[in-house]
């Protein structure tokens, strides 16, 4: 699955507007400024100020250095110094007549200080001097009153207003803390410039056809309703990760000329109880108001998991209440006309059965991994913006990437470009793509890992065993490359080209089992030892053997019996669906199958011991060999791979169509020539 236009991007979530943030910042700054001004500001002005004792203040008053005094009811006295006495009081040169100074002290009592000032003023009046101006006031600090009594309440109110508007903005900005129950769906309209269409989707022919029918119904409903047809209410896109389910939904949004609401399954679940169900109701309410409309829920398994399946779930579970509301909205007692639901998941097996029934999700559209031809189309899409040299073969790359999804193929192309740029090459070559596939499948090479000669020989014999057996067996996967260079957690690796089959026979599985056991067989046969390097091989072989016996009914003692549970009923059960005696038979049959294939692998290696040793020695010398080297040693495989057969068949079909085009036009030309001849005979010049 791939997107042809690399400029198409998912719509960005709208960021909250800035004015609210700046307003809150202004109020916070103002509050701290007022508090700092009150605590540390010079409330007496720009002049000098100092504390002193009451005795010294009386001495300055008697010396005539004080101009006026202000006494508050809390016995605090503030005396203003005369400009000409500034130097006497503070000991520094003042600014002449502009010099200002303040002395502060605490008086014993208002009455005593009043009597003292009256005596001083009487004496000064007798001597012809000006009296000292004294003013008695109440100690009201209005800044203090504002900061302590009013400002805290203002700040609390502003804080709650900011939080009520700001909490919601983190999840879409719909109503703040009072709007957490509102649906936060993204709305796509037809005026969107960088929208995705079906032409931007490579492969997925069947899936595109099914969803395109939904779009056609919305564009031209009369054609369907005239004969009594009804459009499916819902379609579920099911498939492995990276196959393009979300991209297909984007194409529906781009093609449909109706409102398209998109949400993720996790967007319904919040920490508040009842929010999920409320958001489901609000989402469908919005869609009904703009009907006809499409609702797309990505990763629906987040809320659609089967109810009562887990041990810790209950009737009051938030996720279950959300699912119940979704079931009711999709097909409940009320009408839901004009709203079509699309959903995507890669875990359809865990969904609730009520969600999958007809009337809710009428269709399950399987978006599978791309086949050979679809991978070729996806490569053509992603290779378009890259600079390639003449060694790149798209057919070869398509065959080398079986089981890759569209996202994996995009990653291969990008990794190849990075490798070429790292090597200072102007164009990307075939080897860059092979290195990219190796990097993604096997991991990064660890060439600095030190191995002894004995370990290197053991790994070479092990990998040569896999290569030899897979080359000689009919249904084993064809070899591509073998390496003993450590990659990731593996000390050695072999790359194969799996056959793309619709059905797997017993012979196919047995050949693959024999190939998996080839490494351990080579160790036992030629080195007379076993190592831990066969852990992954033994794990895969054991699982396949158990599947043959318990699932596929491919054993002698348990023929045509399968204990596979596709419904998942026994996922949390404490009982197995067979007896202890049957379990013993399953173990015996599994061990017999593995023992038979191990003996078969040793027999093949014994017959081709010379070729095996040559491959192992070549691995020790070069560390990496390809299928061409194996073919030179063991000879060509007598069987064609299914990939080659498919490519040859597609090429033959394309050539036949190309040759058939001129033949269809020839009779038309003859008919026109005959008609022109008849006209000329009828109307001679």
C-alpha positions as CSV (number, residue, x, y, z in Angstrom):
1,X,0.0,0.0,0.0
2,X,1.5,3.3,-1.0
3,X,0.6,6.9,-1.5
4,X,1.6,8.4,-4.8
5,X,1.7,12.0,-3.9
6,X,4.5,12.5,-1.4
7,X,3.2,16.0,-0.6
8,X,0.0,14.6,1.0
9,X,0.1,15.0,4.7
10,X,-2.2,14.2,7.5
11,X,-4.0,17.4,8.6
12,X,-2.3,19.1,11.5
13,X,-4.2,19.5,14.7
14,X,-5.2,23.1,15.2
15,X,-3.1,24.7,17.9
16,X,-4.8,26.8,20.6
17,X,-4.8,30.5,19.9
18,X,-2.2,32.8,21.5
19,X,-4.2,35.7,23.0
20,X,-5.5,33.7,25.9
21,X,-2.0,32.6,26.8
22,X,-0.7,36.2,26.6
23,X,-3.6,37.6,28.7
24,X,-2.9,35.0,31.5
25,X,0.8,35.9,31.4
26,X,0.0,39.6,31.7
27,X,-2.1,39.0,34.8
28,X,0.5,36.8,36.5
29,X,3.2,39.4,35.7
30,X,1.1,42.2,37.1
31,X,0.4,40.3,40.3
32,X,4.0,39.6,41.0
33,X,5.0,43.2,40.1
34,X,2.5,44.5,42.6
35,X,3.7,42.1,45.3
36,X,7.3,43.0,44.7
37,X,6.6,46.7,44.7
38,X,4.9,46.4,48.1
39,X,7.6,44.3,49.7
40,X,10.7,45.9,48.2
41,X,9.6,49.2,46.7
42,X,10.7,52.6,48.1
43,X,7.4,53.9,49.3
44,X,8.9,57.2,50.6
45,X,10.1,58.4,47.2
46,X,13.6,58.8,45.8
47,X,15.2,60.4,48.9
48,X,17.3,58.9,51.7
49,X,15.7,57.0,54.6
50,X,16.9,55.5,57.8
51,X,15.6,54.0,61.1
52,X,16.7,55.6,64.4
53,X,15.8,55.7,68.0
54,X,13.2,58.0,69.6
55,X,15.9,59.8,71.6
56,X,17.9,60.7,68.5
57,X,14.7,61.9,66.8
58,X,13.9,64.3,69.7
59,X,17.5,65.6,69.5
60,X,17.1,66.4,65.8
61,X,13.7,68.1,66.5
62,X,15.3,70.3,69.2
63,X,18.1,71.1,66.9
64,X,15.6,72.4,64.3
65,X,16.5,69.8,61.6
66,X,12.9,68.4,61.2
67,X,10.4,70.1,58.9
68,X,7.3,68.0,59.5
69,X,6.3,64.8,61.3
70,X,3.5,62.2,60.4
71,X,2.4,59.9,63.2
72,X,0.1,57.0,62.7
73,X,-2.2,55.3,65.2
74,X,0.2,52.3,65.4
75,X,2.9,54.7,67.0
76,X,5.0,54.9,63.8
77,X,6.5,58.3,63.2
78,X,7.9,59.5,59.9
79,X,9.9,62.8,60.1
80,X,10.9,64.8,57.0
81,X,14.3,66.4,57.2
82,X,14.9,70.0,56.1
83,X,17.1,70.3,53.0
84,X,19.6,72.5,54.8
85,X,19.9,69.9,57.6
86,X,20.4,66.9,55.2
87,X,24.2,66.8,55.7
88,X,23.9,67.1,59.5
89,X,21.5,64.1,59.7
90,X,22.8,61.7,57.0
91,X,26.4,62.8,57.0
92,X,26.6,63.1,53.2
93,X,26.3,66.1,50.8
94,X,22.7,66.6,49.7
95,X,21.3,68.1,46.5
96,X,20.8,71.6,47.9
97,X,17.2,72.6,48.2
98,X,16.1,69.4,46.4
99,X,17.6,67.2,49.1
100,X,15.0,64.9,50.7
101,X,15.4,62.7,53.7
102,X,13.1,60.7,55.9
103,X,13.6,59.5,59.5
104,X,11.5,56.7,61.0
105,X,11.0,55.7,64.5
106,X,8.4,54.5,67.0
107,X,7.0,57.0,69.6
108,X,6.2,55.8,73.2
109,X,2.6,57.0,73.0
110,X,0.5,59.5,71.1
111,X,-0.3,61.6,74.2
112,X,3.3,61.9,75.4
113,X,4.6,62.8,72.0
114,X,1.8,65.4,71.6
115,X,2.7,67.0,74.9
116,X,6.4,67.0,73.9
117,X,5.7,68.6,70.5
118,X,3.5,71.3,72.1
119,X,6.4,72.2,74.5
120,X,8.8,72.4,71.6
121,X,6.5,74.5,69.5
122,X,5.9,76.9,72.5
123,X,9.6,77.4,72.9
124,X,10.2,77.9,69.2
125,X,7.4,80.4,69.1
126,X,9.0,82.3,72.0
127,X,12.3,82.4,70.1
128,X,10.5,83.5,66.9
129,X,11.1,80.2,65.0
130,X,8.6,78.3,62.9
131,X,6.7,75.5,64.7
132,X,7.1,71.8,63.7
133,X,4.2,70.6,61.6
134,X,2.8,67.4,63.1
135,X,0.0,65.3,61.5
136,X,-1.8,62.4,63.1
137,X,-3.2,59.8,60.6
138,X,-4.6,56.3,60.6
139,X,-2.3,53.5,59.3
140,X,-4.2,52.5,56.1
141,X,-2.0,50.9,53.5
142,X,-4.2,50.6,50.5
143,X,-1.6,48.6,48.5
144,X,-1.5,46.1,51.3
145,X,-5.3,45.9,51.5
146,X,-5.5,45.2,47.7
147,X,-2.8,42.6,47.8
148,X,-4.1,40.7,50.8
149,X,-7.8,41.0,50.5
150,X,-8.7,41.5,46.8
151,X,-5.9,40.3,44.6
152,X,-6.0,36.6,45.7
153,X,-9.6,36.3,44.8
154,X,-9.0,38.0,41.4
155,X,-6.2,35.6,40.7
156,X,-8.2,32.5,41.7
157,X,-11.0,33.6,39.4
158,X,-8.6,34.2,36.5
159,X,-6.9,30.9,37.1
160,X,-10.2,28.9,36.9
161,X,-11.2,30.8,33.8
162,X,-7.9,30.0,32.2
163,X,-8.1,26.3,33.2
164,X,-11.7,26.0,32.0
165,X,-10.7,27.3,28.6
166,X,-7.2,25.7,28.4
167,X,-7.8,22.1,29.5
168,X,-10.0,21.4,26.5
169,X,-7.5,22.9,24.0
170,X,-5.1,20.1,24.6
171,X,-7.6,17.6,23.2
172,X,-9.0,19.7,20.5
173,X,-10.2,22.9,22.1
174,X,-13.9,22.1,22.4
175,X,-15.4,23.8,25.4
176,X,-12.6,23.3,27.9
177,X,-13.2,21.4,31.1
178,X,-16.9,21.8,30.6
179,X,-16.7,20.2,27.1
180,X,-14.7,17.0,27.7
181,X,-17.7,15.1,26.6
182,X,-17.7,16.7,23.2
183,X,-16.3,14.7,20.2
184,X,-13.0,15.8,19.0
185,X,-13.3,14.5,15.5
186,X,-11.3,16.0,12.6
187,X,-13.6,17.2,9.8
188,X,-12.4,16.8,6.2
189,X,-14.1,18.8,3.5
190,X,-14.0,18.6,-0.3
191,X,-12.2,22.0,-0.6
192,X,-9.1,20.5,1.0
193,X,-6.1,21.0,-1.4
194,X,-3.8,18.2,-0.5
195,X,-6.4,15.5,-0.3
196,X,-5.8,11.8,-1.2
197,X,-7.8,10.1,-3.9
198,X,-8.2,6.5,-5.1
199,X,-5.6,7.3,-7.8
200,X,-3.0,7.9,-5.1
201,X,-3.5,4.3,-3.8
202,X,-1.4,1.6,-5.4
203,X,-2.7,-2.0,-5.3
204,X,-5.6,-3.0,-3.0
205,X,-7.9,-3.6,-6.0
206,X,-10.6,-5.5,-4.1
207,X,-10.6,-3.2,-1.1
208,X,-10.7,-0.1,-3.3
209,X,-13.7,-1.5,-5.2
210,X,-15.7,-2.1,-2.0
211,X,-15.1,1.3,-0.5
212,X,-15.5,3.0,-3.8
213,X,-19.0,1.6,-4.0
214,X,-19.8,3.5,-0.8
215,X,-18.5,6.7,-2.3
216,X,-20.5,6.1,-5.4
217,X,-23.7,5.7,-3.4
218,X,-23.1,9.0,-1.6
219,X,-22.5,10.7,-4.9
220,X,-25.4,9.1,-6.8
221,X,-27.8,7.5,-4.3
222,X,-30.7,7.5,-6.8
223,X,-29.1,4.8,-8.9
224,X,-29.2,2.4,-6.0
225,X,-32.5,3.4,-4.3
226,X,-34.5,3.1,-7.5
227,X,-34.2,-0.6,-7.4
228,X,-34.6,-0.9,-3.7
229,X,-30.9,-1.3,-2.7
230,X,-29.6,-0.1,0.6
231,X,-26.0,0.9,1.2
232,X,-24.2,-0.9,4.0
233,X,-24.3,0.9,7.2
234,X,-20.7,0.2,8.1
235,X,-17.5,-1.3,6.7
236,X,-14.6,-2.6,8.7
237,X,-11.1,-2.5,7.2
238,X,-9.1,-5.4,8.6
239,X,-5.5,-6.2,7.9
240,X,-1.9,-6.4,9.2
241,X,-0.2,-3.1,10.2
242,X,1.2,-1.0,7.4
243,X,-1.0,-2.3,4.6
244,X,-2.8,1.0,4.1
245,X,-6.1,0.9,5.9
246,X,-5.8,4.5,7.1
247,X,-4.6,5.6,3.7
248,X,-7.6,4.0,2.1
249,X,-9.9,5.8,4.5
250,X,-8.1,9.1,3.5
251,X,-8.9,8.3,-0.1
252,X,-12.6,7.9,0.8
253,X,-12.4,11.3,2.5
254,X,-10.8,12.8,-0.6
255,X,-13.3,11.2,-3.0
256,X,-16.5,11.7,-1.1
257,X,-18.3,15.0,-1.5
258,X,-19.8,14.7,2.0
259,X,-18.5,15.6,5.5
260,X,-15.9,13.1,6.7
261,X,-15.4,12.8,10.5
262,X,-12.2,11.1,11.6
263,X,-11.4,9.9,15.2
264,X,-9.1,7.4,16.8
265,X,-10.5,4.7,19.2
266,X,-8.3,6.1,22.0
267,X,-9.9,9.5,21.7
268,X,-13.1,8.2,23.3
269,X,-11.5,7.1,26.5
270,X,-10.6,9.6,29.2
271,X,-9.9,9.7,32.9
272,X,-13.5,10.9,33.6
273,X,-16.3,8.4,33.9
274,X,-18.9,8.6,31.2
275,X,-16.8,10.8,28.8
276,X,-16.5,8.0,26.2
277,X,-20.2,7.4,25.8
278,X,-20.8,11.2,25.8
279,X,-18.3,11.7,23.0
280,X,-19.9,8.8,20.9
281,X,-23.3,10.5,21.2
282,X,-21.9,13.9,20.3
283,X,-20.0,12.5,17.3
284,X,-23.1,10.9,15.8
285,X,-25.1,14.0,16.6
286,X,-22.7,16.1,14.5
287,X,-22.8,13.5,11.7
288,X,-26.6,13.4,11.6
289,X,-26.8,17.2,11.4
290,X,-24.6,17.1,8.3
291,X,-26.0,13.9,6.8
292,X,-25.1,12.3,4.5
293,X,-21.8,11.9,6.2
294,X,-19.0,9.4,6.9
295,X,-17.5,8.6,10.3
296,X,-14.1,6.9,10.4
297,X,-12.8,5.4,13.6
298,X,-9.2,4.3,13.4
299,X,-7.9,1.5,15.7
300,X,-11.5,0.7,16.9
301,X,-10.2,-2.2,19.0
302,X,-9.3,0.4,21.7
303,X,-13.0,0.5,22.5
304,X,-14.5,-2.5,20.6
305,X,-12.9,-5.3,22.5
306,X,-15.2,-8.1,23.4
307,X,-17.1,-7.5,26.6
308,X,-16.6,-9.7,29.7
309,X,-13.6,-11.3,28.1
310,X,-11.0,-10.0,30.5
311,X,-10.6,-11.0,34.2
312,X,-10.7,-7.5,35.6
313,X,-13.6,-6.1,33.5
314,X,-17.1,-5.4,34.8
315,X,-20.4,-3.8,34.1
316,X,-19.2,-0.4,35.2
317,X,-16.1,-0.4,33.1
318,X,-15.6,2.8,31.1
319,X,-14.6,1.1,27.9
320,X,-17.6,-1.2,28.0
321,X,-20.0,1.7,28.5
322,X,-18.4,3.4,25.5
323,X,-18.8,0.3,23.4
324,X,-22.5,-0.1,24.5
325,X,-23.2,3.5,23.4
326,X,-21.4,2.9,20.1
327,X,-23.5,-0.2,19.5
328,X,-26.7,1.7,20.2
329,X,-25.8,4.6,17.9
330,X,-24.8,2.3,15.0
331,X,-28.0,0.2,15.1
332,X,-30.2,0.8,18.0
333,X,-33.8,1.9,18.6
334,X,-33.3,5.3,17.1
335,X,-32.7,6.1,13.5
336,X,-29.3,6.7,12.0
337,X,-30.0,7.4,8.4
338,X,-27.5,9.0,6.2
339,X,-24.5,8.2,8.3
340,X,-22.0,5.6,7.2
341,X,-19.3,4.2,9.6
342,X,-15.8,3.1,8.5
343,X,-13.4,1.6,11.0
344,X,-9.9,0.1,10.8
345,X,-8.2,-2.5,13.0
346,X,-5.5,-5.1,12.8
347,X,-7.0,-7.1,15.6
348,X,-10.4,-8.1,14.4
349,X,-10.3,-11.3,16.5
350,X,-10.7,-9.4,19.7
351,X,-13.7,-7.3,18.6
352,X,-17.1,-7.9,20.2
353,X,-19.4,-10.1,18.2
354,X,-22.3,-7.6,18.5
355,X,-20.1,-5.0,16.8
356,X,-19.5,-7.3,13.8
357,X,-23.0,-8.4,13.1
358,X,-25.0,-7.3,10.1
359,X,-26.7,-3.9,10.5
360,X,-23.6,-2.5,12.2
361,X,-20.6,-3.5,10.2
362,X,-22.2,-5.2,7.2
363,X,-18.9,-5.6,5.4
364,X,-15.4,-6.7,6.5
365,X,-12.9,-5.5,3.9
366,X,-9.7,-7.4,4.2
367,X,-6.6,-5.3,3.4
368,X,-4.0,-8.0,3.0
369,X,-0.3,-7.8,2.4
370,X,0.5,-7.0,-1.2
371,X,1.3,-9.8,-3.7
372,X,4.0,-9.7,-6.2
373,X,2.3,-7.5,-8.8
374,X,1.0,-5.1,-6.1
375,X,4.5,-4.8,-4.6
376,X,5.8,-3.9,-8.1
377,X,3.3,-1.1,-8.3
378,X,4.1,0.1,-4.8
379,X,7.8,0.1,-5.7
380,X,7.1,2.2,-8.8
381,X,5.3,4.7,-6.6
382,X,8.1,5.1,-4.1
383,X,10.9,4.9,-6.6
384,X,9.5,7.8,-8.6
385,X,11.2,10.6,-6.6
386,X,14.5,8.7,-6.3
387,X,17.6,8.9,-8.6
388,X,18.3,5.4,-9.7
389,X,21.0,3.9,-11.9
390,X,20.6,1.2,-14.6
391,X,21.2,-1.7,-12.2
392,X,17.9,-1.3,-10.4
393,X,15.3,-3.9,-11.5
394,X,11.8,-3.4,-10.1
395,X,10.9,-7.0,-10.8
396,X,13.9,-8.3,-8.8
397,X,13.1,-6.0,-5.9
398,X,9.5,-7.2,-5.9
399,X,10.6,-10.8,-5.7
400,X,13.1,-10.0,-2.9
401,X,10.5,-8.5,-0.6
402,X,7.8,-11.2,0.0
403,X,5.6,-10.5,3.0
404,X,6.6,-6.8,3.0
405,X,3.7,-4.3,3.6
406,X,3.5,-0.9,1.8
407,X,5.0,0.7,4.8
408,X,7.9,-1.7,4.7
409,X,8.5,-1.1,1.0
410,X,8.6,2.7,1.7
411,X,11.1,2.1,4.4
412,X,13.3,0.0,2.1
413,X,13.3,2.7,-0.5
414,X,14.2,5.4,2.1
415,X,16.9,3.2,3.7
416,X,18.5,2.5,0.2
417,X,18.6,6.3,-0.4
418,X,20.3,6.8,3.0
419,X,22.9,4.1,2.3
420,X,23.7,5.6,-1.1
421,X,24.0,9.1,0.3
422,X,26.2,7.7,3.1
423,X,28.5,6.3,0.5
424,X,28.7,9.6,-1.4
425,X,27.0,8.1,-4.5
426,X,25.0,10.3,-6.8
427,X,22.5,7.5,-7.7
428,X,21.0,4.5,-5.9
429,X,22.0,1.1,-7.2
430,X,20.8,-2.5,-6.8
431,X,23.3,-3.2,-4.0
432,X,22.0,-0.3,-2.0
433,X,18.5,-1.9,-2.1
434,X,19.9,-5.3,-1.1
435,X,21.7,-3.8,1.8
436,X,18.5,-2.0,2.8
437,X,16.5,-5.2,2.8
438,X,19.3,-6.9,4.8
439,X,19.3,-4.0,7.3
440,X,15.5,-4.2,7.8
441,X,15.2,-7.9,7.9
442,X,18.4,-9.0,9.8
443,X,19.4,-5.8,11.6
444,X,22.6,-3.8,11.5
445,X,25.9,-5.6,10.7
446,X,28.2,-6.0,13.7
447,X,31.6,-6.4,12.0
448,X,33.4,-5.4,15.1
449,X,32.2,-8.5,17.0
450,X,35.2,-10.7,17.6
451,X,34.7,-14.5,17.0
452,X,37.2,-17.3,17.4
453,X,38.1,-19.6,14.4
454,X,36.2,-22.4,16.0
455,X,33.0,-20.3,16.4
456,X,33.4,-19.1,12.8
457,X,33.7,-22.6,11.5
458,X,30.7,-23.8,13.5
459,X,28.5,-20.9,12.2
460,X,29.7,-21.5,8.6
461,X,28.8,-25.3,8.8
462,X,25.5,-24.4,10.3
463,X,24.5,-21.9,7.7
464,X,25.8,-24.1,4.9
465,X,23.5,-26.9,6.1
466,X,20.5,-24.6,5.7
467,X,21.7,-23.5,2.3
468,X,22.3,-27.0,1.0
469,X,19.0,-28.6,2.1
470,X,16.9,-25.6,1.0
471,X,18.6,-25.8,-2.4
472,X,18.0,-29.5,-2.9
473,X,14.3,-29.7,-1.7
474,X,11.4,-29.0,-4.0
475,X,9.2,-27.0,-1.7
476,X,11.8,-25.3,0.5
477,X,12.2,-21.6,0.1
478,X,14.9,-20.8,-2.5
479,X,18.1,-19.3,-1.1
480,X,19.1,-15.7,-1.8
481,X,22.1,-15.0,0.3
482,X,24.0,-16.5,3.3
483,X,26.2,-14.6,5.7
484,X,28.2,-15.4,8.8
485,X,28.6,-11.7,9.7
486,X,26.7,-11.0,13.0
487,X,23.5,-9.0,12.5
488,X,21.4,-7.9,15.4
489,X,21.2,-10.7,17.9
490,X,22.1,-13.4,15.3
491,X,25.6,-14.7,14.6
492,X,24.7,-15.8,11.1
493,X,21.8,-15.5,8.8
494,X,20.4,-16.8,5.5
495,X,17.9,-15.0,3.3
496,X,15.3,-17.0,1.4
497,X,12.6,-16.2,-1.2
498,X,9.4,-17.6,0.3
499,X,6.8,-18.9,-2.2
500,X,3.6,-17.0,-2.2
501,X,1.0,-19.7,-1.9
502,X,-2.8,-19.6,-1.3
503,X,-2.7,-23.1,0.2
504,X,0.0,-25.0,2.0
505,X,0.3,-28.8,1.6
506,X,1.8,-31.3,4.0
507,X,4.8,-31.6,1.6
508,X,5.4,-27.9,1.8
509,X,5.6,-27.9,5.6
510,X,7.8,-31.0,5.8
511,X,10.3,-29.5,3.3
512,X,10.4,-26.3,5.3
513,X,10.8,-28.3,8.6
514,X,13.7,-30.2,7.0
515,X,15.3,-27.0,5.9
516,X,15.0,-25.5,9.4
517,X,16.7,-28.5,10.9
518,X,19.5,-28.4,8.4
519,X,21.8,-26.3,10.6
520,X,21.5,-28.5,13.7
521,X,21.9,-31.6,11.4
522,X,25.1,-30.3,9.9
523,X,26.6,-29.6,13.4
524,X,25.8,-33.1,14.6
525,X,26.9,-34.8,11.4
526,X,30.1,-33.0,10.5
527,X,31.2,-31.3,13.7
528,X,29.8,-34.0,16.1
529,X,28.6,-31.3,18.5
530,X,25.6,-29.1,19.1
531,X,25.4,-25.4,19.9
532,X,22.9,-22.8,21.0
533,X,22.9,-21.2,17.6
534,X,20.0,-23.4,16.5
535,X,17.6,-22.0,19.1
536,X,15.5,-20.0,16.7
537,X,15.4,-22.9,14.2
538,X,14.3,-25.4,16.8
539,X,11.6,-23.0,18.1
540,X,10.1,-22.4,14.6
541,X,10.3,-26.1,13.8
542,X,8.6,-27.2,17.0
543,X,5.7,-24.7,16.5
544,X,5.2,-25.9,12.9
545,X,5.2,-29.5,14.0
546,X,2.7,-28.9,16.8
547,X,0.5,-26.9,14.3
548,X,0.6,-29.9,11.9
549,X,-0.7,-32.2,14.6
550,X,-3.0,-30.0,16.7
551,X,-4.4,-27.6,14.1
552,X,-4.1,-29.0,10.5
553,X,-4.8,-32.7,11.2
554,X,-1.6,-33.8,9.4
555,X,-0.5,-36.7,11.6
556,X,-1.0,-40.5,11.5
557,X,-2.7,-40.9,14.9
558,X,-4.8,-37.7,14.9
559,X,-6.0,-37.4,11.3
560,X,-8.6,-34.8,10.4
561,X,-8.8,-33.4,13.9
562,X,-8.2,-29.8,14.8
563,X,-8.1,-28.1,18.2
564,X,-7.7,-24.6,16.8
565,X,-10.1,-22.1,18.3
566,X,-10.9,-19.2,15.9
567,X,-13.4,-17.7,18.3
568,X,-11.0,-17.1,21.2
569,X,-13.3,-18.7,23.7
570,X,-10.4,-20.5,25.4
571,X,-8.1,-17.4,25.6
572,X,-8.8,-16.9,29.3
573,X,-10.0,-20.5,30.0
574,X,-8.4,-22.9,32.4
575,X,-9.2,-26.1,30.5
576,X,-7.9,-27.4,27.2
577,X,-10.2,-28.9,24.6
578,X,-8.7,-32.4,24.7
579,X,-7.8,-35.0,27.2
580,X,-4.4,-35.8,28.8
581,X,-4.2,-38.9,26.6
582,X,-4.7,-36.8,23.5
583,X,-2.1,-34.4,24.8
584,X,0.4,-37.2,25.1
585,X,-0.4,-38.3,21.5
586,X,0.2,-34.8,20.3
587,X,3.6,-34.7,22.0
588,X,4.5,-38.1,20.5
589,X,3.5,-37.2,17.0
590,X,5.3,-33.9,17.2
591,X,8.5,-35.6,18.3
592,X,8.1,-38.2,15.6
593,X,7.7,-35.6,12.8
594,X,10.8,-33.7,14.0
595,X,12.9,-36.9,14.3
596,X,11.9,-38.0,10.8
597,X,12.8,-34.6,9.3
598,X,16.1,-34.6,11.2
599,X,17.0,-38.0,9.8
600,X,16.0,-36.8,6.3
601,X,18.2,-33.7,6.6
602,X,21.2,-35.8,7.7
603,X,20.6,-38.1,4.7
604,X,20.6,-35.2,2.2
605,X,23.7,-33.7,3.8
606,X,25.5,-37.0,3.6
607,X,24.7,-37.3,-0.1
608,X,25.9,-33.8,-0.8
609,X,28.7,-33.6,1.7
610,X,31.3,-32.3,-0.8
611,X,29.0,-29.4,-1.8
612,X,28.2,-28.6,1.8
613,X,31.9,-28.4,2.7
614,X,32.7,-26.2,-0.3
615,X,29.9,-23.8,0.7
616,X,31.1,-23.7,4.3
617,X,34.7,-23.1,3.3
618,X,33.6,-20.3,0.9
619,X,31.6,-18.7,3.8
620,X,34.7,-18.8,6.0
621,X,36.8,-17.1,3.3
622,X,34.3,-14.5,2.1
623,X,31.7,-14.3,5.0
624,X,28.9,-13.6,2.5
625,X,27.8,-15.7,-0.5
626,X,24.8,-15.5,-2.8
627,X,22.6,-17.9,-4.7
628,X,24.9,-17.7,-7.7
629,X,27.7,-19.2,-5.6
630,X,25.5,-22.0,-4.4
631,X,24.3,-22.7,-7.9
632,X,27.9,-22.9,-9.1
633,X,28.7,-25.5,-6.4
634,X,25.5,-27.6,-6.3
635,X,24.2,-27.0,-9.8
636,X,21.0,-25.2,-10.9
637,X,17.7,-26.0,-9.1
638,X,15.5,-28.1,-11.4
639,X,12.4,-26.2,-10.3
640,X,11.2,-22.7,-11.1
641,X,10.0,-20.5,-8.3
642,X,6.4,-19.3,-8.1
643,X,7.6,-15.7,-8.3
644,X,9.3,-16.4,-11.7
645,X,6.2,-18.1,-12.9
646,X,4.0,-15.2,-11.9
647,X,6.3,-12.7,-13.5
648,X,6.5,-14.7,-16.7
649,X,2.7,-15.1,-16.8
650,X,2.1,-11.3,-16.2
651,X,4.7,-10.5,-19.0
652,X,2.9,-12.9,-21.4
653,X,-0.5,-11.3,-20.6
654,X,0.9,-7.8,-21.1
655,X,2.5,-8.8,-24.4
656,X,-0.7,-10.5,-25.6
657,X,-2.7,-7.4,-24.8
658,X,-0.1,-5.2,-26.7
659,X,-0.3,-7.4,-29.7
660,X,-4.1,-7.5,-29.7
661,X,-4.5,-3.7,-29.8
662,X,-3.5,-3.1,-33.5
663,X,-5.6,-6.1,-34.6
664,X,-8.8,-4.6,-33.2
665,X,-8.3,-1.3,-35.1
666,X,-7.5,-2.9,-38.5
667,X,-11.1,-4.0,-39.4
668,X,-12.3,-0.5,-38.5
669,X,-10.0,1.1,-41.0
670,X,-11.0,-1.4,-43.7
671,X,-14.6,-0.6,-43.1
672,X,-13.9,3.1,-43.4
673,X,-11.9,2.6,-46.7
674,X,-14.8,0.5,-48.1
675,X,-17.3,3.2,-47.2
676,X,-15.1,5.9,-48.8
677,X,-14.8,3.8,-52.0
678,X,-18.6,3.4,-52.2
679,X,-19.1,7.1,-51.8
680,X,-16.6,7.8,-54.5
681,X,-18.3,5.4,-56.9
682,X,-21.7,7.0,-56.2
683,X,-20.5,10.6,-56.5
684,X,-17.7,10.7,-59.0
685,X,-15.7,13.9,-59.2
